[in-house]
Amino acid sequence: MSVFTTVSFEQMQQWLKGYALGELLDLQGIASGITNTNYFVTTTSGRYVLTLFEEHSAEELPNFLNLMTHLAERGIPCPHPVKDKTGAALGELNGKPAALVSCLAGKSLETATPQHCAEIGTVLARMHVAGASFKADMSNLRCQRWRVATAAKVAPFLQAENRQMLDAQLAFEQAFDTSALPRGVIHADLFRDNVLMDGDKVGGVIDFYYACQDVLLYDIAIAVNDWCVNPDGSLDAVRVQALLNAYHAERPLGADEHQAWPGMLRVAAMRFWLSRLNDLHFPQAGELTHAKDPAYFEHILRNSIEKREQLLGNWVN
């Protein structure tokens, strides 16, 4: 969500003529994040978020926008895409696909309590249940094939110990069979900076642009690896169980998911370790940038490899 494509106040005024949203009052770039260009847009009718898509094509994006509409209409606290005067939710601005969505209440957290984690577990489960009726073909752009290709790119930059861990993890994933696990639409990026907390409640889940169809447990592992992690990369059992218990109350987790849990935590950590390594060594130029430290997920991955039995024990009560 760095500003890679600059939009002037005058350009935004002109673009907004296609919407019934009143006059533009303020336009502010959003510096957090690393993939798309985002601005807060304030008009006489309210506050919105403008996204210019730096990686996705116009052909890929309707599924994401339709998914957000589908979830918002089923009570999930997520941005609702705004349609222009022609009824379209996707347009073009400065040569990039662009969309406006509603701006939700709350702010992201620096640290999460067990109560926050329980709220995330509840919302994530409800999102998975609501997503079951969404019919679209949304492949995972960060699938195993992507992880193998990205590993080959970043491997030359790694020290020997991390290169060894990378190779071992790739071998593990090759043998890790998740084909029998429940699948559906997942968010695939449910970090603290993609959730707005309004007090102790979830005000909004944002940034659905990695959403895809994949294993539901993978989505839970991604969330746990951010919401429940300690500074040393280990997982806090109290927060993990708060999230899992709340999730389980909405969508019961099965024995097969329990057995796959430690391995799925590894896969989730690997995906973000690789993406941060890729962003570090192959950066995309932007006016505002917010690079994230790969060492964060290096520690999480190492911990998840070394503590399988402990991770099995951190499960629903």
C-alpha positions as a printed Julia matrix, in Angstrom:
317×3 Matrix{Float64}:
   0.0     0.0     0.0
   2.86    2.35   -0.68
   2.36    5.13   -3.22
   3.92    3.77   -6.42
   1.62    5.72   -8.76
   1.1     9.35   -7.75
  -2.38   10.85   -8.08
  -2.77   14.63   -7.87
  -5.71   16.4    -6.26
  -6.78   17.68   -9.69
  -6.6    14.21  -11.25
  -8.73   12.81   -8.45
 -11.27   15.61   -8.86
 -11.62   14.76  -12.53
 -11.86   11.0   -11.88
 -14.56   11.48   -9.24
 -16.86   13.08  -11.8
 -17.73    9.52  -12.78
 -19.13    8.91   -9.28
 -22.07   10.34   -7.35
 -19.94   11.06   -4.29
 -19.92   14.84   -4.18
 -16.88   17.1    -4.2
 -13.33   16.07   -3.29
 -12.19   17.57    0.02
  -8.96   15.73    0.79
  -6.56   13.18   -0.73
  -3.87   11.48    1.37
  -1.41    8.74    0.36
  -1.23    5.68    2.62
   2.35    4.67    3.36
   1.88    1.26    5.0
   2.04   -1.96    3.01
   4.05   -2.99   -0.01
   1.92   -4.03   -2.99
  -0.63   -1.49   -4.26
  -1.01    2.29   -4.27
  -3.62    3.47   -1.76
  -5.09    6.85   -0.88
  -7.65    8.05    1.63
 -10.26    9.99   -0.34
 -12.58   12.35    1.51
 -15.55   13.86   -0.3
 -18.64   15.74    0.75
 -20.45   12.39    1.0
 -17.91   10.53    3.15
 -14.49    8.91    3.34
 -13.28    6.18    0.99
 -10.11    4.29    0.06
  -8.77    4.47   -3.48
  -6.61    1.57   -4.65
  -4.51    1.59   -7.82
  -3.45   -1.97   -8.58
   0.24   -2.31   -9.35
   0.38   -6.08   -9.97
  -3.11   -7.27  -10.86
  -4.57   -6.84  -14.32
  -8.04   -5.47  -14.95
  -9.12   -8.99  -15.94
  -8.13  -10.44  -12.55
  -9.73   -7.83  -10.31
 -13.52   -8.29  -10.67
 -13.36  -11.5    -8.62
 -11.77   -9.65   -5.67
 -14.27   -6.82   -5.82
 -17.18   -9.23   -6.21
 -15.91  -11.23   -3.24
 -15.83   -8.14   -1.03
 -19.36   -7.27   -2.12
 -20.49  -10.84   -1.42
 -18.96  -10.86    2.07
 -20.1    -7.35    3.01
 -23.68   -8.22    2.04
 -23.49  -11.21    4.39
 -22.44   -9.24    7.42
 -18.66   -9.64    7.22
 -16.95   -6.36    8.24
 -15.01   -5.67    5.05
 -14.83   -2.84    2.51
 -17.78   -2.52    0.16
 -16.74   -1.55   -3.4
 -18.33    1.67   -4.66
 -19.87    1.62   -8.13
 -19.57    4.53  -10.53
 -22.45    6.12  -12.42
 -22.34    3.32  -15.03
 -22.58    0.6   -12.37
 -18.93   -0.46  -12.6
 -16.79   -1.07   -9.48
 -13.5    -1.07  -11.42
 -12.1     1.82  -13.42
  -8.73    3.11  -14.59
  -6.63    5.98  -13.25
  -3.15    7.02  -14.44
  -2.95    3.88  -16.56
  -3.67    1.54  -13.64
  -6.82   -0.4   -12.73
  -8.45    1.49   -9.86
 -11.32    1.07   -7.41
 -12.95    2.93   -4.56
 -14.19    1.11   -1.46
 -15.87    2.18    1.76
 -13.58    3.31    4.58
 -14.15    1.33    7.78
 -13.85    2.27   11.43
 -10.88    1.37   13.61
  -7.11    1.08   13.38
  -4.57   -1.71   13.18
  -2.88   -3.01   16.33
   0.78   -3.12   17.28
   0.16   -5.96   19.74
  -2.78   -8.32   20.15
  -4.4    -9.65   23.32
  -6.13  -13.04   23.63
  -9.45  -11.2    23.29
  -8.34   -9.63   20.03
  -7.23  -13.06   18.79
 -10.59  -14.55   19.7
 -12.33  -11.82   17.71
 -10.15  -12.61   14.7
 -10.9   -16.32   15.04
 -14.63  -15.62   15.01
 -14.52  -13.25   12.04
 -12.21  -15.53   10.04
 -14.5   -18.54   10.55
 -17.58  -16.54    9.59
 -15.74  -15.3     6.51
 -14.94  -18.88    5.51
 -18.56  -19.92    6.0
 -19.88  -16.92    4.04
 -17.32  -17.5     1.3
 -18.58  -21.03    0.71
 -21.42  -19.62   -1.42
 -19.13  -17.42   -3.52
 -18.63  -19.04   -6.9
 -15.53  -17.96   -8.79
 -12.25  -19.44   -9.91
  -9.59  -17.68   -7.83
  -6.22  -19.38   -7.92
  -3.55  -18.77   -5.28
  -0.9   -16.5    -6.83
   1.49  -17.44   -3.99
   1.09  -21.2    -4.38
   3.82  -23.84   -4.13
   4.91  -23.18   -7.7
   5.47  -19.51   -6.81
   7.34  -20.47   -3.64
   9.7   -22.75   -5.59
  10.37  -20.06   -8.21
  10.88  -17.32   -5.62
  13.17  -19.53   -3.54
  15.42  -19.94   -6.56
  15.6   -16.15   -6.96
  16.46  -15.32   -3.36
  18.61  -18.33   -2.45
  21.89  -16.74   -3.66
  21.44  -13.94   -1.12
  21.14  -16.28    1.9
  23.79  -17.33    4.37
  24.52  -21.08    4.51
  22.29  -21.81    7.52
  19.26  -20.12    5.99
  19.94  -21.66    2.6
  19.9   -25.07    4.27
  16.6   -24.27    5.99
  15.13  -23.08    2.69
  16.08  -26.3     0.91
  14.73  -28.44    3.75
  11.43  -26.55    3.75
  11.02  -26.93   -0.01
  11.53  -30.69    0.37
   9.01  -30.79    3.21
   6.39  -28.94    1.17
   6.89  -31.29   -1.77
   5.84  -34.19    0.46
   3.19  -32.33    2.52
  -0.21  -33.59    1.31
  -3.09  -31.2     2.0
  -5.46  -32.5    -0.67
  -7.98  -33.93    1.8
  -8.27  -30.78    3.95
 -11.33  -28.48    3.72
 -10.95  -25.81    1.07
 -12.72  -22.6     0.19
 -12.23  -18.87   -0.27
  -9.46  -17.52    1.98
  -8.16  -14.02    2.68
  -4.52  -15.24    2.55
  -3.05  -12.07    4.14
  -4.86  -11.62    7.46
  -2.15   -9.74    9.32
  -2.74   -7.17   12.05
  -2.15   -4.36    9.53
  -5.0    -5.74    7.41
  -7.51   -5.62   10.27
  -9.01   -2.49   11.77
  -9.91   -2.95   15.44
 -12.64   -0.67   16.77
 -12.06   -1.04   20.5
 -12.05   -4.78   21.19
 -14.18   -5.56   18.13
 -13.21   -5.99   14.49
 -14.15   -2.82   12.65
 -13.0    -4.11    9.3
 -10.94   -6.7     7.42
  -9.17   -5.04    4.5
  -6.84   -5.83    1.56
  -8.47   -8.83   -0.1
  -6.17   -8.74   -3.12
  -4.46  -12.04   -2.32
  -7.8   -13.77   -1.69
  -8.07  -17.12   -3.42
  -9.39  -20.65   -3.12
  -7.11  -22.76   -0.98
  -6.98  -24.8     2.21
  -8.92  -23.05    5.0
  -6.35  -24.13    7.58
  -3.69  -22.21    5.64
  -5.65  -19.0     6.23
  -5.78  -19.74    9.96
  -2.03  -20.44   10.04
  -1.28  -17.13    8.3
  -3.33  -15.27   10.92
  -1.81  -17.15   13.87
   1.73  -16.52   12.63
   1.13  -12.78   12.98
  -1.5   -12.33   15.69
  -0.1   -14.88   18.15
   3.66  -14.6    17.73
   6.2   -13.63   20.39
   9.22  -11.41   19.62
  11.49  -14.48   19.35
   9.3   -16.11   16.68
   7.62  -18.59   19.02
   3.85  -18.76   19.32
   2.01  -17.69   22.47
  -0.16  -20.67   23.47
  -2.84  -18.55   25.17
  -3.4   -16.38   22.11
  -3.25  -19.36   19.73
  -5.9   -21.24   21.67
  -8.08  -18.14   21.99
  -8.07  -17.75   18.2
  -8.56  -21.45   17.46
 -11.31  -21.94   20.06
 -13.25  -18.96   18.71
 -12.83  -20.19   15.14
 -13.86  -23.74   16.12
 -17.1   -22.42   17.66
 -18.14  -21.08   14.23
 -16.63  -23.73   11.92
 -15.56  -26.9    13.75
 -12.0   -28.0    13.0
 -11.4   -31.68   12.25
  -8.83  -34.24   13.32
  -7.18  -34.1     9.89
  -6.7   -30.36   10.31
  -5.15  -30.96   13.75
  -2.55  -33.33   12.32
  -1.72  -30.91    9.51
  -1.47  -27.91   11.83
   2.31  -27.8    12.48
   3.08  -28.32    8.8
   0.62  -25.63    7.74
   2.25  -23.15   10.11
   5.54  -23.91    8.33
   4.05  -23.36    4.89
   2.46  -20.07    5.98
   5.76  -18.84    7.45
   7.67  -19.89    4.33
   5.32  -17.96    2.02
   5.91  -14.67    3.83
   9.61  -15.23    4.44
  10.01  -15.63    0.69
   7.89  -12.62   -0.23
   9.83  -10.38    2.17
  13.14  -11.68    0.86
  11.93  -11.0    -2.67
  10.82   -7.45   -1.76
  14.16   -6.8    -0.07
  16.37   -7.98   -2.92
  14.1    -7.05   -5.85
  12.33   -3.88   -4.65
   9.63   -2.06   -6.56
  10.25    1.7    -6.81
   7.72    3.85   -4.98
   7.29    7.39   -3.71
   6.47    6.03   -0.24
   7.8     2.6     0.66
   7.47    0.33    3.65
   9.8    -2.65    3.33
   9.3    -5.4     5.91
  12.07   -7.37    7.58
  12.42  -10.99    6.3
  14.07  -12.01    9.59
  10.65  -11.8    11.28
   9.41  -14.82    9.31
  12.78  -16.49    9.27
  12.46  -16.82   13.08
   8.83  -17.96   12.86
   9.69  -20.62   10.28
  12.64  -21.88   12.3
  10.48  -22.13   15.41
   7.7   -23.98   13.58
  10.22  -26.51   12.25
  11.81  -27.15   15.64
   8.68  -27.34   17.82
   6.24  -29.63   16.01
   4.99  -31.48   19.12
   4.46  -28.25   21.02
   2.51  -26.83   18.1
   0.31  -29.94   17.98
  -0.54  -29.29   21.62
  -1.6   -25.7    20.89
  -5.0   -26.71   19.56
  -8.67  -26.28   20.41
  -9.71  -27.23   23.94
